[in-house]
Amino acid sequence: MNNIQLEQRINQKLNAQAINDYAPNGLQVEGKAEIKKIITGVTASLALIDYAIQQQADAILVHHGYFWKSENPCIRGMKGERIKRLLVNDINLYGYHLPLDIHPELGNNALLAKSLGIDNLQPLEQGSTSIPMWGMLSEPVSVQDFQQRIAKVLGKKPITCDVEKFNPNAPHFIQKIGICTGGGQGYIDLAYAQGCDAFISGEISEQTTHSAREQGIHYFACGHHATERCGIQALGEWLASEYGLDVEFVDIDNPA
């Protein structure tokens, strides 16, 4: 498949043009015109690039690409080395950020929610491009049981905030759950305002703990990387199934 054609097909699938993002979505570094072999991963790290070079891949497809807003635009240092290796080896780099978080079929939110038994996802904000979502468990569960469910699905125990210890009004069982994969911890207050019993994201900040404890909403910090593996993997599987491309997902572990 032609590299520009591939970008167009993914853009259309993810409705990428409709979303205002912090980085460009689509083809970020242009390489060879014909694409047969694609390596997918969460982040376009040097380790992922080197693996793609070893596999003689034509393209890399990631969730976290380059050229973020407010970053230094100079191509030097770590950023320069990454882009140099892509250009020298004629490898295309595609990045899809928010479109891959919120897509109802291939999105990180939707897939993580499904794996945890959270159904009927709805926007937590007004509008069809809301980043945080909320959904319902089929029946209420204890915080401890849900923590174990997350650990089983993601392979790591999430961080919690001992909410019931600090707030006697916090729910003992949870059913309505907000979710925003990655660095979405700032939406916890919105989740509380919308009546959620708990909120799931990837990271935790100092103020997140106080928001959870003082408002009585349970919080699960499940790992930025861990909560965002599923979307890019599903996108690669869709490309392989739909267009017969050779796609391989590579999980470069990241404890964050």
C-alpha positions as CSV (number, residue, x, y, z in Angstrom):
1,M,0.0,0.0,0.0
2,N,1.2,3.5,-0.7
3,N,2.3,5.5,2.4
4,I,-0.1,8.4,1.7
5,Q,-2.9,6.1,1.0
6,L,-2.3,4.3,4.3
7,E,-2.5,7.7,6.1
8,Q,-5.8,8.5,4.4
9,R,-7.3,5.1,5.3
10,I,-6.4,5.4,9.0
11,N,-7.5,9.1,9.1
12,Q,-10.9,8.0,7.8
13,K,-11.2,5.1,10.2
14,L,-10.3,7.2,13.3
15,N,-12.0,10.4,12.1
16,A,-8.7,12.1,12.9
17,Q,-9.5,15.4,11.2
18,A,-12.4,16.1,13.6
19,I,-10.2,16.2,16.8
20,N,-8.1,19.1,18.0
21,D,-5.0,17.5,19.4
22,Y,-1.7,18.4,21.1
23,A,0.3,16.9,18.2
24,P,-0.2,16.2,14.5
25,N,-2.0,13.0,13.7
26,G,-1.1,11.0,10.7
27,L,2.2,10.7,8.8
28,Q,4.8,12.6,10.9
29,V,8.0,11.5,9.2
30,E,7.9,10.4,5.5
31,G,9.8,7.4,4.3
32,K,9.5,4.9,1.4
33,A,6.4,5.1,-0.8
34,E,5.4,1.4,-0.6
35,I,4.5,-0.1,2.7
36,K,4.2,-3.9,3.4
37,K,5.7,-4.4,6.9
38,I,4.5,-2.2,9.9
39,I,5.8,-2.2,13.4
40,T,3.3,-0.9,16.0
41,G,4.0,0.3,19.6
42,V,2.8,2.7,22.2
43,T,5.7,5.2,21.8
44,A,8.1,6.0,19.0
45,S,11.1,5.4,21.2
46,L,14.6,4.7,20.0
47,A,14.2,1.0,21.1
48,L,11.1,0.7,18.9
49,I,12.8,2.3,15.9
50,D,15.9,0.1,16.2
51,Y,13.6,-3.0,16.3
52,A,11.8,-1.8,13.2
53,I,15.2,-1.3,11.5
54,Q,16.2,-4.9,12.4
55,Q,12.9,-6.2,10.9
56,Q,13.4,-4.1,7.8
57,A,10.0,-2.5,8.4
58,D,8.6,0.1,6.0
59,A,6.6,2.0,8.7
60,I,6.1,2.5,12.4
61,L,2.7,3.2,13.8
62,V,2.4,4.6,17.3
63,H,0.1,6.3,19.8
64,H,2.8,8.7,21.1
65,G,4.7,10.2,18.1
66,Y,6.5,13.5,17.9
67,F,6.1,17.3,17.5
68,W,4.1,18.0,20.7
69,K,2.8,21.5,21.3
70,S,5.2,23.8,23.3
71,E,8.2,21.5,22.8
72,N,11.5,22.8,21.4
73,P,11.1,22.5,17.6
74,C,14.9,21.9,17.0
75,I,15.8,18.5,15.6
76,R,18.7,17.8,17.9
77,G,19.7,15.5,20.8
78,M,17.4,12.6,21.5
79,K,14.8,13.9,19.1
80,G,17.4,14.4,16.4
81,E,18.8,10.8,16.8
82,R,15.3,9.3,16.5
83,I,14.4,11.2,13.4
84,K,17.8,10.6,11.8
85,R,17.4,6.8,12.1
86,L,14.0,7.0,10.6
87,L,15.2,9.1,7.6
88,V,18.4,7.1,7.0
89,N,16.4,3.9,6.9
90,D,13.6,5.4,4.9
91,I,11.0,4.4,7.5
92,N,7.6,6.1,7.7
93,L,6.4,7.2,11.1
94,Y,2.6,7.5,11.8
95,G,1.3,8.8,15.1
96,Y,-2.3,8.9,16.3
97,H,-2.9,10.4,19.8
98,L,-6.4,11.5,20.9
99,P,-8.2,9.9,17.9
100,L,-6.9,6.6,19.2
101,D,-8.0,7.4,22.8
102,I,-11.6,8.1,22.0
103,H,-12.5,5.9,19.1
104,P,-15.6,3.8,20.0
105,E,-14.2,0.6,18.4
106,L,-10.4,0.8,18.5
107,G,-9.9,3.4,21.2
108,N,-8.0,3.0,24.4
109,N,-10.9,4.0,26.5
110,A,-13.4,1.7,24.8
111,L,-11.1,-1.3,24.8
112,L,-9.9,-0.9,28.4
113,A,-13.5,-0.4,29.6
114,K,-14.6,-3.6,27.7
115,S,-11.8,-5.6,29.3
116,L,-12.9,-4.5,32.8
117,G,-16.6,-5.1,32.2
118,I,-17.6,-1.5,32.0
119,D,-20.5,-1.2,29.5
120,N,-22.4,1.5,27.6
121,L,-19.6,4.2,27.5
122,Q,-20.9,7.8,27.4
123,P,-19.0,11.1,27.1
124,L,-18.1,12.7,30.4
125,E,-18.0,16.0,28.7
126,Q,-20.4,17.5,26.2
127,G,-19.7,16.7,22.5
128,S,-18.9,13.7,20.5
129,T,-15.1,14.2,20.9
130,S,-15.1,14.0,24.7
131,I,-11.8,12.5,25.9
132,P,-13.0,11.2,29.3
133,M,-15.9,8.7,29.3
134,W,-18.1,7.0,31.9
135,G,-19.8,3.6,31.9
136,M,-21.5,1.1,34.2
137,L,-20.6,-2.3,35.7
138,S,-23.4,-4.8,35.4
139,E,-23.4,-5.0,39.2
140,P,-21.7,-3.1,42.0
141,V,-18.3,-4.5,43.2
142,S,-16.0,-3.7,46.1
143,V,-13.0,-1.5,45.6
144,Q,-10.7,-4.5,46.4
145,D,-12.4,-6.8,43.9
146,F,-12.1,-4.1,41.2
147,Q,-8.5,-3.5,42.0
148,Q,-7.8,-7.2,41.5
149,R,-9.7,-7.2,38.3
150,I,-7.5,-4.4,36.9
151,A,-4.4,-6.1,38.0
152,K,-5.4,-9.3,36.2
153,V,-6.3,-7.4,33.0
154,L,-3.2,-5.1,32.9
155,G,-0.6,-7.3,34.6
156,K,0.1,-4.7,37.3
157,K,-1.6,-3.6,40.5
158,P,-3.1,-0.1,40.3
159,I,-2.4,2.7,42.8
160,T,-5.4,3.6,44.9
161,C,-5.9,6.4,47.4
162,D,-7.4,4.7,50.6
163,V,-10.5,6.9,50.1
164,E,-12.7,5.1,52.6
165,K,-10.1,5.6,55.3
166,F,-10.3,9.4,54.9
167,N,-13.9,9.8,53.8
168,P,-16.7,7.9,55.6
169,N,-19.2,9.0,52.9
170,A,-17.3,7.3,50.1
171,P,-19.2,4.5,48.4
172,H,-18.3,1.0,49.7
173,F,-19.2,-0.5,46.3
174,I,-18.6,1.0,42.9
175,Q,-20.7,0.7,39.7
176,K,-20.6,4.0,37.8
177,I,-17.0,4.5,36.6
178,G,-15.3,7.3,34.7
179,I,-12.3,6.4,32.5
180,C,-9.6,8.3,30.7
181,T,-6.5,6.3,29.7
182,G,-3.0,7.8,29.9
183,G,-2.4,11.1,31.6
184,G,-6.1,11.8,32.3
185,Q,-6.0,12.1,36.1
186,G,-7.1,15.8,35.9
187,Y,-10.6,14.7,35.0
188,I,-11.3,13.2,38.4
189,D,-13.2,16.3,39.5
190,L,-15.4,16.1,36.5
191,A,-16.0,12.4,37.1
192,Y,-17.1,13.3,40.7
193,A,-19.3,16.1,39.5
194,Q,-21.0,13.6,37.1
195,G,-21.8,11.2,39.9
196,C,-19.1,8.5,39.3
197,D,-18.3,6.2,42.2
198,A,-14.7,5.8,40.8
199,F,-12.4,7.1,38.2
200,I,-9.7,5.2,36.2
201,S,-6.7,6.7,34.5
202,G,-3.0,6.0,33.9
203,E,-1.1,8.4,36.0
204,I,-1.5,10.0,39.5
205,S,-0.5,13.5,40.6
206,E,-0.1,14.9,44.1
207,Q,-3.4,16.7,43.9
208,T,-5.2,13.6,42.6
209,T,-5.0,11.9,46.0
210,H,-6.6,14.8,47.8
211,S,-9.3,15.2,45.2
212,A,-10.2,11.5,45.6
213,R,-10.1,11.5,49.4
214,E,-11.9,14.8,50.0
215,Q,-14.7,14.2,47.5
216,G,-15.1,10.5,48.2
217,I,-14.5,9.2,44.7
218,H,-12.3,6.1,44.4
219,Y,-9.3,6.5,42.0
220,F,-7.3,3.8,40.2
221,A,-3.9,4.9,38.6
222,C,-3.3,2.0,36.3
223,G,-0.2,3.1,34.4
224,H,0.1,5.4,31.4
225,H,1.7,2.8,29.2
226,A,-0.4,-0.1,30.5
227,T,-3.7,1.7,29.8
228,E,-2.7,2.6,26.2
229,R,-1.3,-0.6,24.8
230,C,-4.7,-1.9,23.5
231,G,-5.6,0.8,21.1
232,I,-2.5,0.8,18.9
233,Q,-2.5,-3.0,18.9
234,A,-6.1,-3.1,17.8
235,L,-5.4,-0.5,15.0
236,G,-2.6,-2.7,13.7
237,E,-4.8,-5.8,13.8
238,W,-7.5,-3.9,11.9
239,L,-4.9,-2.9,9.2
240,A,-3.7,-6.5,8.9
241,S,-7.3,-7.9,8.6
242,E,-8.7,-5.2,6.3
243,Y,-5.7,-4.7,3.9
244,G,-3.5,-7.8,4.3
245,L,-0.5,-5.8,5.7
246,D,2.2,-7.5,7.7
247,V,1.8,-5.9,11.1
248,E,3.6,-6.7,14.4
249,F,2.9,-5.1,17.8
250,V,6.0,-4.7,20.0
251,D,5.5,-3.9,23.7
252,I,8.5,-1.9,24.9
253,D,7.8,-2.0,28.7
254,N,7.4,1.2,30.6
255,P,6.6,1.3,34.3
256,A,5.1,4.7,34.1
